[in-house]
Amino acid sequence: MGERFTNFDPAAQLDHDGAVEIFLDEAFETGDAAFVAEVMGMVVRFKGVDEIASKAGMTGTELSELLESGGNMTLTATMAILSALQLKVNVVQ
């Protein structure tokens, strides 16, 4: 018999805030804007799209469209989403 594969959603593994922070930090470390947007989307799904959208001052549809834009979000939108997630960006050398 062959192996059975199922869909894997990494967002399901984000079972605590520490995991969210590590996941996003690692995404930012890649320097790949599209990957950062994808990871932010996973985190937003974990936290709840409508709740995060409301805190970020947008609708769930607007937030979903931003996250699906392939990493082409404005800095304003990125900061609003991170603030809604109660996270901030630290610049380090």
C-alpha positions in Angstrom: 0.0 0.0 0.0 1.2 3.5 -0.8 1.6 6.3 1.8 -1.3 8.6 2.4 -0.5 12.3 2.4 -2.7 15.0 3.8 -2.6 18.8 3.5 -0.3 20.4 6.0 -1.1 23.8 7.4 1.9 25.3 9.3 -0.6 27.7 11.0 -2.0 24.7 12.9 1.4 24.4 14.6 1.4 27.9 16.0 0.0 26.9 19.3 1.5 29.7 21.4 2.8 33.3 21.0 6.4 32.2 21.3 6.0 30.0 18.2 4.4 32.9 16.3 7.3 35.2 17.2 9.9 32.6 16.1 8.0 31.8 12.9 7.8 35.5 11.9 11.3 36.3 12.9 12.7 33.5 10.7 10.5 34.7 7.8 11.9 38.2 8.1 15.5 36.8 8.3 15.0 35.4 4.7 14.6 38.9 3.3 12.0 37.5 0.9 8.9 39.8 1.0 6.6 37.2 -0.6 7.6 34.6 2.0 7.1 37.2 4.9 3.6 37.9 3.5 2.8 34.2 3.3 4.0 33.6 6.9 2.0 36.7 8.1 -1.0 35.2 6.4 -0.5 31.9 8.3 -0.2 33.8 11.6 -3.3 35.9 10.8 -5.3 32.7 10.1 -4.1 31.3 13.4 -5.1 34.4 15.3 -8.3 35.0 13.3 -8.6 37.1 10.2 -11.6 39.1 11.2 -10.2 39.9 14.7 -6.8 41.0 13.3 -8.4 42.9 10.5 -10.6 44.8 12.9 -7.6 45.7 15.1 -5.6 46.8 12.1 -8.4 49.1 10.9 -9.5 47.1 7.8 -12.0 44.5 6.8 -11.3 40.8 6.7 -11.5 40.9 2.9 -9.0 43.8 2.7 -6.6 42.0 5.0 -6.9 38.8 3.0 -6.3 40.6 -0.3 -3.2 42.3 1.2 -1.7 39.1 2.4 -2.3 37.4 -1.0 -0.6 40.2 -2.9 2.7 38.3 -3.0 4.5 40.4 -0.5 3.7 43.8 -2.1 2.2 45.4 1.0 2.8 48.9 2.0 4.9 49.6 5.1 1.8 51.2 6.7 -0.2 47.9 6.1 2.6 45.8 7.4 3.0 47.9 10.6 -0.8 47.9 11.1 -0.9 44.1 10.9 2.1 43.6 13.2 0.5 46.0 15.7 -2.8 44.1 15.6 -0.8 41.0 16.3 0.8 42.9 19.2 4.3 42.5 17.6 6.9 45.0 16.5 9.9 45.1 14.3 13.4 45.5 15.8 16.3 46.6 13.6 19.5 44.9 14.6 23.0 44.7 13.1 
